[in-house]
Amino acid sequence: MAKTRIPVWRLIQSDLEAEIRAGLIGPGDQLPSENDLAERFSVNRHTVRMALANLAMLGLVRARRGRGVFVEDRPPEYRITRDSKWSEIERQMNAGPSGRVVGTEERLATTAIAGHLGLAEGTPLVMVETVRGASPSLLIYGYHLFDGARFAGIGEAVARSGSFTQALAEYGVDAFYRASTWIDCRMPRPREAEALSIPLDAPVLVMMYVDSDGEGRPLLYGNAVIPSGSLIVRIDTL
């Protein structure tokens, strides 16, 4: 079977992108000139230019007329702690509550989700789909599953306030905490790609999580779908 040939400019893009994301080339640093990069990768300047143009489309670099190409600032960090909430990112970027409900539907709890929520398999759930944005460049598509009996109407509550924190307060939940988080990646679904303004072949980061109330009782099982490169997930162990 013949192997698919990857364009040279994409290989150059991948190499530079890896160095930028790893911090080997830091925010504000100037990339080598087109001539230097062409020499490094043994290609012509046009090939280098295509790689740089795609890095710019990803928001990783910016060309400054007469000066060169510079690395942009790092994306905001999302720290996974007991108190992890999307509102932390909104505060970092001086944005208000931004939850836009794009759909609600009833589901029955599968074995896995029932286990996460401490419910019986087949328990009626309500799933709230949202799009949240702290800025035009940072959008998140979310799925949030709740016990349908305990949180009947939660979708309408989120739509009114734009905030899960405020919506849960209407149900007597004054505080909630992150119990577990799993991180994965995949390709986006069509409706996710459309809402996030990304192509269907652009990988997305997926954070799956369980939030619990102050007594340790599970409240929701969520999935946050995040465009690759728009957010850095930070996990501290000390």
C-alpha positions as CSV (number, residue, x, y, z in Angstrom):
1,M,0.0,0.0,0.0
2,A,1.4,3.4,-1.0
3,K,2.1,5.8,1.8
4,T,0.5,9.2,1.8
5,R,3.1,11.9,1.2
6,I,2.9,14.7,3.7
7,P,3.7,18.2,2.2
8,V,7.1,19.5,3.2
9,W,5.6,22.8,4.5
10,R,3.4,20.9,6.9
11,L,6.4,19.0,8.3
12,I,8.1,22.4,8.9
13,Q,5.0,23.8,10.5
14,S,4.7,20.7,12.8
15,D,8.4,21.1,13.8
16,L,8.1,24.8,14.6
17,E,4.7,24.4,16.3
18,A,6.1,21.7,18.6
19,E,9.0,24.0,19.6
20,I,6.6,26.9,20.3
21,R,4.1,24.8,22.3
22,A,7.0,23.2,24.3
23,G,8.3,26.7,25.2
24,L,11.6,26.2,23.3
25,I,10.7,29.3,21.4
26,G,8.9,31.6,23.9
27,P,6.3,34.3,23.7
28,G,7.7,37.4,22.1
29,D,10.7,35.6,20.6
30,Q,11.5,36.2,17.0
31,L,11.7,33.2,14.7
32,P,14.7,32.8,12.5
33,S,14.5,34.6,9.1
34,E,12.9,32.9,6.1
35,N,16.4,32.4,4.7
36,D,17.7,30.8,7.9
37,L,14.7,28.5,8.1
38,A,15.0,27.6,4.4
39,E,18.6,26.6,5.0
40,R,17.7,24.7,8.2
41,F,15.1,22.6,6.5
42,S,16.8,22.5,3.0
43,V,13.8,24.0,1.2
44,N,13.0,27.2,-0.7
45,R,11.6,30.3,1.0
46,H,8.1,29.8,-0.5
47,T,7.8,26.5,1.4
48,V,8.9,28.2,4.6
49,R,6.4,31.0,3.9
50,M,3.5,28.5,3.7
51,A,4.5,27.0,7.0
52,L,4.6,30.4,8.7
53,A,1.3,31.4,7.2
54,N,-0.3,28.3,8.8
55,L,1.3,29.0,12.1
56,A,-0.2,32.5,11.9
57,M,-3.7,31.0,11.2
58,L,-3.3,28.9,14.4
59,G,-2.6,32.1,16.3
60,L,0.9,31.0,17.3
61,V,2.9,33.7,15.4
62,R,2.4,37.2,14.0
63,A,4.4,38.8,11.2
64,R,5.5,42.4,11.9
65,R,6.2,44.4,8.8
66,G,9.9,45.1,8.4
67,R,10.8,43.3,11.6
68,G,10.1,39.6,11.2
69,V,7.8,36.9,12.6
70,F,7.3,36.7,16.4
71,V,5.7,34.2,18.7
72,E,2.4,35.3,20.2
73,D,1.5,35.1,23.9
74,R,0.7,31.7,25.4
75,P,-3.0,30.8,25.6
76,P,-4.6,31.2,29.0
77,E,-4.1,28.4,31.5
78,Y,-6.9,26.3,33.0
79,R,-5.7,24.8,36.3
80,I,-7.3,21.6,37.4
81,T,-7.9,21.8,41.1
82,R,-10.7,21.1,43.5
83,D,-12.1,24.6,42.7
84,S,-11.8,24.4,38.9
85,K,-14.5,26.3,37.1
86,W,-14.9,27.9,33.7
87,S,-15.6,31.2,35.4
88,E,-11.9,31.4,36.4
89,I,-11.0,31.8,32.7
90,E,-13.7,34.4,32.2
91,R,-12.3,36.4,35.1
92,Q,-8.8,36.1,33.7
93,M,-10.0,37.6,30.4
94,N,-12.3,40.2,32.0
95,A,-15.4,38.5,30.5
96,G,-18.8,38.0,32.1
97,P,-20.9,34.8,32.3
98,S,-21.1,33.5,28.7
99,G,-23.0,30.3,28.6
100,R,-25.3,30.1,25.6
101,V,-27.6,27.1,25.6
102,V,-27.7,25.4,22.2
103,G,-29.9,22.5,23.1
104,T,-31.4,20.3,25.9
105,E,-32.5,16.7,25.7
106,E,-33.4,13.8,27.9
107,R,-31.1,10.8,28.1
108,L,-31.0,7.6,30.1
109,A,-28.0,7.0,32.3
110,T,-25.6,4.5,30.8
111,T,-23.6,2.2,33.2
112,A,-20.6,4.5,33.1
113,I,-22.4,7.8,33.6
114,A,-24.7,6.3,36.3
115,G,-21.5,5.2,38.1
116,H,-20.1,8.8,37.9
117,L,-23.3,10.3,39.2
118,G,-24.1,7.7,41.8
119,L,-27.4,6.9,40.1
120,A,-29.0,3.7,38.9
121,E,-28.5,2.7,35.3
122,G,-31.4,3.9,33.2
123,T,-32.1,6.9,35.4
124,P,-33.6,9.8,33.4
125,L,-31.0,12.6,32.8
126,V,-31.2,16.0,31.3
127,M,-28.3,17.0,29.0
128,V,-27.6,20.7,28.5
129,E,-25.4,21.7,25.5
130,T,-23.7,25.0,25.6
131,V,-21.2,27.2,23.9
132,R,-19.1,29.4,26.2
133,G,-16.6,32.1,25.2
134,A,-14.2,34.2,27.2
135,S,-13.1,35.8,24.0
136,P,-13.6,35.4,20.2
137,S,-10.5,33.2,20.2
138,L,-11.5,31.0,23.1
139,L,-14.7,29.1,22.7
140,I,-15.8,25.9,24.4
141,Y,-18.6,23.5,23.5
142,G,-20.0,21.7,26.5
143,Y,-22.2,18.8,27.4
144,H,-23.6,18.7,30.9
145,L,-25.6,15.8,32.3
146,F,-27.7,16.1,35.4
147,D,-30.1,13.9,37.3
148,G,-33.4,14.7,35.5
149,A,-35.5,14.6,38.7
150,R,-33.3,16.7,40.9
151,F,-32.4,19.3,38.3
152,A,-35.6,19.5,36.1
153,G,-35.5,22.8,34.1
154,I,-31.7,23.3,34.6
155,G,-31.4,24.2,30.9
156,E,-33.8,27.1,31.3
157,A,-32.0,28.3,34.4
158,V,-28.6,28.3,32.5
159,A,-30.2,30.2,29.6
160,R,-31.5,32.9,31.9
161,S,-28.2,33.6,33.6
162,G,-25.5,32.3,31.3
163,S,-23.9,30.7,34.3
164,F,-24.0,27.2,35.7
165,T,-22.9,28.6,39.1
166,Q,-26.0,30.9,39.2
167,A,-28.2,28.2,37.8
168,L,-27.2,25.6,40.4
169,A,-27.8,28.2,43.1
170,E,-31.5,28.1,42.1
171,Y,-31.5,24.5,43.1
172,G,-30.0,25.1,46.5
173,V,-26.4,24.3,45.5
174,D,-24.3,27.2,46.8
175,A,-20.9,25.6,46.1
176,F,-19.6,22.8,44.0
177,Y,-16.2,21.3,43.4
178,R,-14.2,19.3,40.9
179,A,-14.1,15.6,41.9
180,S,-12.5,14.0,38.8
181,T,-11.2,15.0,35.4
182,W,-10.2,13.0,32.4
183,I,-8.4,14.4,29.4
184,D,-8.6,13.0,25.8
185,C,-8.6,14.2,22.2
186,R,-10.6,13.5,19.1
187,M,-11.9,15.1,15.9
188,P,-14.9,17.4,16.3
189,R,-18.5,16.6,15.5
190,P,-20.0,18.8,12.7
191,R,-22.0,20.9,15.1
192,E,-19.0,21.4,17.4
193,A,-16.8,22.5,14.5
194,E,-19.5,24.9,13.3
195,A,-20.0,26.5,16.7
196,L,-16.3,26.7,17.4
197,S,-15.4,28.0,13.9
198,I,-12.9,25.2,13.3
199,P,-12.5,22.7,10.4
200,L,-13.7,19.2,10.8
201,D,-10.1,17.9,10.5
202,A,-8.8,20.0,13.4
203,P,-8.3,17.9,16.6
204,V,-10.0,19.1,19.8
205,L,-9.1,18.6,23.4
206,V,-11.9,17.0,25.5
207,M,-12.1,17.3,29.3
208,M,-14.5,14.9,30.9
209,Y,-15.3,15.7,34.5
210,V,-17.5,15.2,37.5
211,D,-18.5,18.0,39.8
212,S,-19.8,17.4,43.3
213,D,-21.4,19.5,46.1
214,G,-19.9,20.3,49.4
215,E,-21.0,16.9,50.8
216,G,-19.3,15.0,48.0
217,R,-22.6,14.2,46.2
218,P,-22.1,14.2,42.4
219,L,-23.9,17.0,40.7
220,L,-23.0,16.7,37.0
221,Y,-21.0,14.8,34.5
222,G,-19.6,17.1,31.8
223,N,-17.6,17.1,28.6
224,A,-15.8,20.3,27.5
225,V,-14.7,20.4,23.9
226,I,-11.8,22.8,23.3
227,P,-10.1,23.7,20.0
228,S,-6.5,22.6,20.0
229,G,-4.1,25.3,21.1
230,S,-6.6,27.7,22.5
231,L,-6.1,26.7,26.1
232,I,-3.3,25.2,28.2
233,V,-4.4,22.7,30.9
234,R,-2.2,22.8,34.0
235,I,-2.1,20.1,36.6
236,D,0.0,20.8,39.7
237,T,1.0,17.9,42.0
238,L,2.7,19.9,44.8
